[in-house]
Amino acid sequence: MTEQNSNNEEAVDQDKELQKVFPFFKSWRALYTFVLAELVVLIILFYLFSNYFS
Amino acid sequence: MRTLDWVVMGGTILFIILYGIYKSRGAKDIRSYLLSDNNLKWWTIGLSIMATQASAITFLSTPGQAFNDGMRFVQFYFGVPVAMVLISMIAIPIYRKLNVFTAYEYLEQRFDLKTRTLGTILFLIGRSLAAGITIVAPAIILEVLLGWEIWITCFGIGILVMVYTVSGGSKAVAQTQQQQMAIILIGMIIAGVVMVLKLPSELSFGEALTIAGANNKLNVISLPSSVGNFFQDKYNLLSGLIAGSFLALSYFGTDQSQVQRYLGGKSVTEIRIGLLFNGIFKVPMQFGILFIGAMMFVFYQFEDAPMLFNESARAEILASDLKEDYLQAEENYTSLNQEGKLLWEEWSRSGNEGSMEKAIIRNDSAAQIKKQILANVAEKAPSINTKDQDRIFLTFVLDHLPIGLVGLLMAVIFSAAMSSTAAELNALASTTSIDIYKRMVKQDASDEHYLKMSKRFTLMWGIFAILFAITAGQYENLIEYVNILGSLFYGTILGLFVVAFFMKKINGSAVFIGALISETLVLAIFFLPKLFPDVLGILDIGYLWLNLIGCILVMLFSWIFQRVS
């Protein structure tokens, strides 16, 4: 019983941990979107950079 | 190297090692030794991941890559942000929930012992050889350019790394990597600034960019020129995004030398932010390093540049029957370069487009001369390795940076070599301790015993890496093969994990047989076209794609065997 309680507490702690987000973003999904959007922006900028100086 | 350079280099390296030992003192149990007490913050994790990936060759070779081939190599890293997001979303919650020491522990929890052992063995083979290469690759270059004996450099790097990795384990690796990465970034920024400042004063930065662009050195984005080139062209937008993502997923998500960097994180949040930090900054960082190479190309438009930066190869050619041809090519090359220099100066003064066009034509002709004579050497004297990409940046550093900064850049090279090697030894020791010794040899020993054995395994792998490095130093071609070795195994390892994460109905036996068959096929796809180029040469694909092929084959065969059984 005690072990079961302890397991439940651990699971709750892990769930809470998974919910914590970096301060400037509302959710993890927003942060992931930001990272992938930065990649897209970089590719576009690199493309323009390559074309301009080619 | 002058006295001040030795002081800067030695002082920097010594400080980092002592700092690492001090910050990691008192590791009292196996969790503390292998997982840094699960106390790492996101910035330590982020820098540690970055430092593990960036070996000395990254900093020696990457500017040379841009010098020769332009900046398109940056596309190789486009998969990193994608992989970081996927690992953060999928793998981190699972690793964390299971509280594992190594990635391969998860394979047993999901499948069985034999699948875990297969993953462990594939990792140990690939990474142990790679650890030796991480040490010897810069040693070979330093021998040629500075006359340092290969075995002394290998011993130097190996012993220094072992001092803090054996004593402080994972925490020492993470703490030193923070300092090493700081030195690397500072050193490379200074090198880039000095490079730009050393351009002729009458040349504006915009004109420097125009020269680099006109010579195709700012070609950051390239698309495959034909369907045939899709699989054979190593660096283009699609191979970077697709194959690069699979390589990055394999490396960051399943290679223990990277997984161990973030398993010691304080929380899921810290780990995820550390990974995403890499996803955000890795591509711009590589762009910066390649940009240094593009500016170096512009610098050498106004300076005397050797046709071949590989002095030892040049000496070998001059000792062969090709001497006369080579000297003639060299004379023509130098003459074209001199004419090019005058034309660029004329263009910079007057803005005359005609001068620019003539200078570009001369550059193309000079490049053609170099290409032809090297092709001739490759045909008539194939034992001479004329590759000079790794030597260009260090030649610039030694010839053109002021006293003191040469020492700092040498510290950058040693820091990069040491940070990667330390992470590799630490991961090899963890996997040997946890996945082999604790699981299969001695299951019920005390924590102190496993701690003692982990230190011994670190020492053992360190000695192996040094000995392999010294042996590999005698056979330069061996190094190229070992560098590709990772890609031969990564696809299969990633396949094991993808099946574990997403194909819930597949059992251990099916995935195990599927992985064995896939690995055999990947080896066949890689080696057969090289053994029989006349018949199978058309199947010779860029090694980046092997990650994707290996992964898909494991998924496919696992599914088939599960259906059959």
HADDOCK unambig.tbl for C-alpha pairs under 7 A between the chains (distance, minus, plus):
assign (segid A and resid 17 and name CA) (segid B and resid 267 and name CA) 7.00 0.50 0.50
assign (segid A and resid 17 and name CA) (segid B and resid 268 and name CA) 6.34 0.50 0.50
assign (segid A and resid 17 and name CA) (segid B and resid 269 and name CA) 6.96 0.50 0.50
assign (segid A and resid 18 and name CA) (segid B and resid 268 and name CA) 6.35 0.50 0.50
assign (segid A and resid 20 and name CA) (segid B and resid 269 and name CA) 6.32 0.50 0.50
assign (segid A and resid 21 and name CA) (segid B and resid 269 and name CA) 6.53 0.50 0.50
assign (segid A and resid 32 and name CA) (segid B and resid 85 and name CA) 5.85 0.50 0.50
assign (segid A and resid 35 and name CA) (segid B and resid 81 and name CA) 6.58 0.50 0.50
assign (segid A and resid 35 and name CA) (segid B and resid 279 and name CA) 6.52 0.50 0.50
assign (segid A and resid 35 and name CA) (segid B and resid 280 and name CA) 5.89 0.50 0.50
assign (segid A and resid 36 and name CA) (segid B and resid 81 and name CA) 6.55 0.50 0.50
assign (segid A and resid 36 and name CA) (segid B and resid 82 and name CA) 6.72 0.50 0.50
assign (segid A and resid 46 and name CA) (segid B and resid 220 and name CA) 5.94 0.50 0.50
assign (segid A and resid 46 and name CA) (segid B and resid 221 and name CA) 6.31 0.50 0.50
assign (segid A and resid 47 and name CA) (segid B and resid 220 and name CA) 6.95 0.50 0.50
assign (segid A and resid 47 and name CA) (segid B and resid 221 and name CA) 5.47 0.50 0.50
assign (segid A and resid 50 and name CA) (segid B and resid 218 and name CA) 5.68 0.50 0.50
assign (segid A and resid 50 and name CA) (segid B and resid 219 and name CA) 4.97 0.50 0.50
assign (segid A and resid 50 and name CA) (segid B and resid 220 and name CA) 5.72 0.50 0.50
assign (segid A and resid 50 and name CA) (segid B and resid 221 and name CA) 6.44 0.50 0.50
assign (segid A and resid 53 and name CA) (segid B and resid 210 and name CA) 5.96 0.50 0.50
assign (segid A and resid 53 and name CA) (segid B and resid 213 and name CA) 4.51 0.50 0.50
assign (segid A and resid 53 and name CA) (segid B and resid 214 and name CA) 6.60 0.50 0.50
assign (segid A and resid 53 and name CA) (segid B and resid 218 and name CA) 6.86 0.50 0.50
assign (segid A and resid 54 and name CA) (segid B and resid 213 and name CA) 4.99 0.50 0.50
assign (segid A and resid 54 and name CA) (segid B and resid 214 and name CA) 5.62 0.50 0.50
assign (segid A and resid 54 and name CA) (segid B and resid 216 and name CA) 6.24 0.50 0.50
